[in-house]
Amino acid sequence: MDKILSFLGLGKRAGYVVTGETAVENAVRAGKAHLVVISGDASGNTTKKFTDKCAYYHVPLRVYATKAELGACTGAEARSCLAVTDRQFADALSKRMEQEA
């Protein structure tokens, strides 16, 4: 498993990451999401929905990994999206993603 997925798993265990479309949507709307990650193989509708929501609420959005990988690293079934609800954790994750890109 790569470092970013391991980092996401750590964030999930620490309570900094919410998964699932409804939970992510609620976090974005409530202003609690500081970063949203969508899987590269998410459906077109899901991608458009979160791209639009994140733009409207000014939440950074990244596309990373597959649904199976996002689910596995957070201890769930396949997940098409997740939100990071801790600002410092989101900043650290963004930096790691930029370095790997």
C-alpha positions in Angstrom: 0.0 0.0 0.0 1.4 3.4 -0.8 2.2 6.1 1.7 -0.8 8.3 0.9 -3.3 5.5 1.4 -1.5 4.5 4.7 -1.8 8.2 5.7 -5.5 8.2 4.9 -5.9 5.0 7.0 -4.2 6.7 9.9 -6.5 9.7 9.5 -9.6 7.5 9.5 -8.5 5.8 12.8 -7.8 9.3 14.3 -11.3 10.4 13.4 -10.2 12.9 10.7 -11.7 11.2 7.7 -15.3 10.5 6.8 -16.3 8.2 4.0 -19.4 7.6 1.9 -21.2 10.0 -0.4 -23.8 11.2 2.2 -21.2 11.8 5.0 -18.9 13.6 2.6 -21.7 15.7 1.2 -22.8 16.6 4.8 -19.2 17.5 5.8 -18.8 19.8 2.7 -22.2 21.5 3.3 -21.5 22.0 7.0 -18.1 23.6 6.3 -16.3 20.7 8.1 -14.5 19.3 5.0 -11.0 20.7 4.3 -10.2 18.3 1.5 -12.3 15.9 -0.6 -10.7 12.9 -2.3 -12.6 11.1 -5.1 -11.5 7.8 -6.6 -10.3 7.8 -10.2 -12.9 5.2 -11.1 -15.9 7.0 -9.5 -18.9 7.4 -11.7 -19.4 10.5 -13.9 -22.3 11.6 -11.8 -20.4 11.3 -8.5 -17.4 13.1 -9.9 -19.6 15.9 -11.3 -21.6 16.2 -8.0 -18.5 16.6 -5.8 -16.6 18.7 -8.3 -19.6 21.2 -8.3 -20.1 21.0 -4.5 -16.5 21.5 -3.7 -16.2 24.5 -6.1 -19.4 26.1 -4.6 -18.2 25.6 -1.0 -14.5 26.3 -1.8 -13.2 22.9 -0.7 -10.1 21.5 -2.4 -10.7 18.4 -4.4 -8.2 15.7 -5.4 -8.7 12.6 -7.6 -6.7 9.7 -6.2 -6.6 5.9 -6.2 -9.5 3.5 -7.0 -12.7 2.8 -5.1 -11.3 -0.5 -3.8 -8.1 1.2 -2.6 -9.9 4.1 -0.8 -12.2 1.5 0.9 -9.4 -0.8 1.9 -7.3 2.0 3.5 -10.2 3.2 5.5 -11.4 -0.2 6.6 -14.6 -0.2 4.6 -16.0 -1.6 1.3 -15.3 0.3 -1.9 -15.6 4.0 -1.4 -15.8 6.5 -4.2 -15.1 9.5 -2.0 -13.9 10.7 1.4 -13.5 14.0 3.2 -10.8 15.1 5.6 -12.3 17.1 8.4 -9.1 18.2 10.2 -7.3 21.2 8.6 -3.7 20.3 9.5 -4.2 16.7 8.4 -5.7 17.9 5.1 -2.8 20.3 4.5 -0.3 17.5 5.2 -2.2 15.1 2.9 -2.3 17.7 0.1 1.5 18.3 0.4 2.1 14.5 0.2 -0.1 14.3 -2.9 1.6 17.2 -4.6 5.1 15.6 -3.9 3.9 12.3 -5.4 2.3 13.9 -8.5 
